[in-house]
Amino acid sequence: MIYLDNAATTWPKPEQVYQAIDDFMRNYGANPGRAGHQMANQAGEIIYTTRKLLAKLFNAEQAQEIIFTGNATEALNLAIKGYLKPGEHTITTSLAHNSILRPVKALEKQGVEVSIVDPNQQGQIQAKQIKNSIQENTKLVVMGHASNVTGTLLPIEEVAQLLVDSEVKLLVDAAQTAGVYPIDLQQLEIDMLAFTGHKGLFGPQGTGGLYLKEGVELEPLMQGGTGSYSEDVNQPQLRPDCYESGTPNTVGIAGLKAGVEFVLAEGLDKIRRHEEKLVAYLQDELKQIPEVTLYGPMDLKRQVPLLSFNLGLENAGEIGYILDKVFNIAVRTGLHCAPLVHQSLGTLEQGVIRVSPSYFNTEEEMEEFIMAINEIADEI
């Protein structure tokens, strides 16, 4: 299998991720923070060490600002629903994933005002568009760091700067960038950052988290056992316990720890350069195929290393099926949980074919992919 669906989930993982998961399950798979015996203590140490590693990766001020969730969607729901109240206003963009759009639309029905900023004619979101959308009751700007369809990078640094002297908070969805692009929370004026563990951080599915800046308060999505202040029937206010009710996915976090260690050891720049090299080759080759329509900036300085395209008027799902069944190549097709992006591209009916290499893909695999596309194009 040539696996090119890494923007959804990276595969394969580094060998140490598999080893960490196996080691946890075999040797200390107990509940962290729920007992004083050595296995529970070892499990707790995994949680704490992973929190510190993520704080190091993102240059957060303290480990307690990292809250574990099951994925980026849960982190975004915690941030959006935990912060906004009826009568308040939020701003997002039409490049957003449904993990942003659906929570804000759900809150809109409860009295939260929502503005959705569309890209300009070049397909870009500009900071001044966000600025022009701010109202007196604006409390939150929530935007993806990059589009999961076109790869377009959004100007989070510029938006953060224009909000720095206001009371409006900034929430960034880093699902497509964490582990690939440097995110320095000491320099960026970001109040909340949602990330997933199973993409660029090379962890298993069911892992993710939310960076929550000190001083920003949220209503928890859940209440329950935290292993702390167990004598009190009220939810503790202690961070991060306040937001982490229930038994955590410690085996997943053990795998995530190994994934983050791999990213830190290899280096973000090295990982990104390799992926960009593969995508640059694909872009150059696909441009030579008359039947191909490419979408997005087509500029690796303005997009993450993924690309989306179509072959003529063929349904994207049909092309994906052929790639899978005939050529043993895995890609992502369809609408990618981002309907407003496809609306702007005019691909709501056709969908697109998304190709997203990872650090473990090779140039030879890219050549095989291009050969397959040429062969399919000859038949349509």
PELINKA-V234267 format. One record per residue. RES is the residue in three letters. D_CENTER is the distance of its C-alpha to the mean C-alpha in Angstrom with 2 decimals. Layout:
<<RES	D_CENTER> <RES	D_CENTER>>
//
This chain:
<<MET	24.30> <ILE	22.47> <TYR	18.82> <LEU	16.76> <ASP	13.82> <ASN	11.44> <ALA	8.57> <ALA	8.94> <THR	10.02> <THR	11.75> <TRP	15.47> <PRO	17.77> <LYS	16.80> <PRO	19.00> <GLU	22.28> <GLN	22.06> <VAL	19.13> <TYR	21.51> <GLN	24.31> <ALA	22.64> <ILE	21.93> <ASP	25.49> <ASP	27.00> <PHE	25.54> <MET	26.75> <ARG	30.11> <ASN	30.98> <TYR	29.47> <GLY	27.53> <ALA	28.71> <ASN	27.29> <PRO	26.20> <GLY	28.09> <ARG	30.28> <ALA	33.27> <GLY	35.08> <HIS	35.67> <GLN	34.42> <MET	31.87> <ALA	30.19> <ASN	30.36> <GLN	28.72> <ALA	25.85> <GLY	25.56> <GLU	25.59> <ILE	22.56> <ILE	20.59> <TYR	22.04> <THR	21.60> <THR	17.90> <ARG	17.49> <LYS	19.57> <LEU	17.72> <LEU	14.37> <ALA	16.55> <LYS	18.05> <LEU	14.96> <PHE	13.87> <ASN	17.60> <ALA	17.66> <GLU	21.27> <GLN	21.51> <ALA	19.91> <GLN	20.59> <GLU	17.98> <ILE	15.26> <ILE	15.09> <PHE	14.03> <THR	12.63> <GLY	12.29> <ASN	8.58> <ALA	5.99> <THR	8.57> <GLU	11.34> <ALA	10.21> <LEU	10.09> <ASN	13.35> <LEU	14.86> <ALA	14.40> <ILE	15.48> <LYS	18.22> <GLY	19.26> <TYR	19.93> <LEU	21.34> <LYS	24.89> <PRO	27.13> <GLY	28.71> <GLU	25.87> <HIS	23.88> <THR	20.22> <ILE	18.86> <THR	15.82> <THR	15.65> <SER	16.24> <LEU	13.34> <ALA	11.04> <HIS	9.53> <ASN	11.90> <SER	9.85> <ILE	11.18> <LEU	14.30> <ARG	15.72> <PRO	15.81> <VAL	17.40> <LYS	19.71> <ALA	20.72> <LEU	21.62> <GLU	23.46> <LYS	25.83> <GLN	26.53> <GLY	27.54> <VAL	24.54> <GLU	24.84> <VAL	21.91> <SER	21.87> <ILE	19.62> <VAL	19.97> <ASP	20.43> <PRO	20.06> <ASN	23.38> <GLN	25.42> <GLN	23.52> <GLY	20.22> <GLN	19.09> <ILE	18.29> <GLN	20.67> <ALA	20.85> <LYS	24.32> <GLN	23.11> <ILE	21.15> <LYS	24.29> <ASN	26.55> <SER	24.73> <ILE	25.26> <GLN	27.94> <GLU	30.01> <ASN	28.02> <THR	24.51> <LYS	22.61> <LEU	18.88> <VAL	16.81> <VAL	13.23> <MET	11.26> <GLY	8.13> <HIS	8.34> <ALA	8.64> <SER	9.68> <ASN	8.48> <VAL	12.30> <THR	14.13> <GLY	11.85> <THR	13.49> <LEU	12.63> <LEU	13.42> <PRO	16.01> <ILE	14.41> <GLU	17.24> <GLU	19.90> <VAL	18.71> <ALA	18.56> <GLN	22.08> <LEU	23.53> <LEU	22.47> <VAL	23.67> <ASP	27.14> <SER	26.29> <GLU	25.44> <VAL	22.35> <LYS	19.14> <LEU	15.83> <LEU	12.48> <VAL	9.40> <ASP	5.86> <ALA	4.36> <ALA	0.70> <GLN	4.25> <THR	6.44> <ALA	6.75> <GLY	9.76> <VAL	10.74> <TYR	11.66> <PRO	13.73> <ILE	12.73> <ASP	16.06> <LEU	16.25> <GLN	20.03> <GLN	20.25> <LEU	17.62> <GLU	18.80> <ILE	15.55> <ASP	16.44> <MET	13.20> <LEU	9.70> <ALA	7.09> <PHE	4.98> <THR	5.16> <GLY	8.26> <HIS	8.85> <LYS	7.21> <GLY	8.25> <LEU	9.83> <PHE	12.01> <GLY	12.45> <PRO	13.52> <GLN	12.11> <GLY	12.72> <THR	11.21> <GLY	8.83> <GLY	10.02> <LEU	10.92> <TYR	12.85> <LEU	15.86> <LYS	18.41> <GLU	21.94> <GLY	23.90> <VAL	21.24> <GLU	22.23> <LEU	20.58> <GLU	22.29> <PRO	20.96> <LEU	19.77> <MET	22.15> <GLN	25.27> <GLY	26.80> <GLY	27.63> <THR	26.03> <GLY	28.72> <SER	29.84> <TYR	32.67> <SER	33.55> <GLU	36.91> <ASP	35.33> <VAL	34.47> <ASN	32.29> <GLN	28.63> <PRO	28.61> <GLN	27.33> <LEU	26.47> <ARG	22.92> <PRO	20.73> <ASP	23.01> <CYS	23.16> <TYR	19.61> <GLU	19.69> <SER	22.46> <GLY	23.36> <THR	23.26> <PRO	19.93> <ASN	18.40> <THR	20.21> <VAL	20.46> <GLY	16.71> <ILE	16.45> <ALA	19.26> <GLY	17.34> <LEU	14.31> <LYS	17.01> <ALA	18.31> <GLY	15.05> <VAL	14.58> <GLU	18.29> <PHE	18.03> <VAL	15.53> <LEU	17.86> <ALA	20.88> <GLU	19.96> <GLY	18.56> <LEU	15.57> <ASP	18.09> <LYS	19.59> <ILE	16.45> <ARG	15.40> <ARG	19.07> <HIS	19.46> <GLU	16.63> <GLU	17.93> <LYS	21.41> <LEU	20.65> <VAL	19.06> <ALA	22.00> <TYR	24.39> <LEU	22.93> <GLN	23.09> <ASP	26.65> <GLU	27.79> <LEU	26.38> <LYS	28.07> <GLN	31.33> <ILE	31.07> <PRO	32.74> <GLU	31.12> <VAL	27.53> <THR	25.76> <LEU	22.72> <TYR	20.19> <GLY	18.30> <PRO	19.49> <MET	20.73> <ASP	20.52> <LEU	18.32> <LYS	18.93> <ARG	17.19> <GLN	14.38> <VAL	11.88> <PRO	13.71> <LEU	13.51> <LEU	16.22> <SER	17.43> <PHE	21.11> <ASN	23.92> <LEU	27.35> <GLY	30.05> <LEU	30.02> <GLU	29.03> <ASN	26.53> <ALA	23.20> <GLY	23.30> <GLU	26.75> <ILE	25.76> <GLY	22.94> <TYR	25.58> <ILE	28.00> <LEU	25.62> <ASP	24.96> <LYS	28.55> <VAL	30.55> <PHE	28.60> <ASN	26.38> <ILE	23.24> <ALA	19.91> <VAL	17.83> <ARG	15.81> <THR	18.03> <GLY	18.33> <LEU	16.50> <HIS	12.85> <CYS	12.71> <ALA	13.18> <PRO	16.97> <LEU	17.67> <VAL	16.41> <HIS	18.76> <GLN	21.41> <SER	21.48> <LEU	21.58> <GLY	24.26> <THR	22.59> <LEU	22.40> <GLU	25.18> <GLN	24.53> <GLY	20.76> <VAL	19.51> <ILE	19.10> <ARG	15.80> <VAL	16.25> <SER	13.64> <PRO	15.51> <SER	14.59> <TYR	16.70> <PHE	18.95> <ASN	19.95> <THR	23.31> <GLU	25.26> <GLU	27.57> <GLU	24.89> <MET	24.03> <GLU	27.78> <GLU	28.05> <PHE	25.34> <ILE	27.26> <MET	30.47> <ALA	29.14> <ILE	28.06> <ASN	31.49> <GLU	33.22> <ILE	31.52> <ALA	32.20> <ASP	35.85> <GLU	36.14> <ILE	34.88>>
//
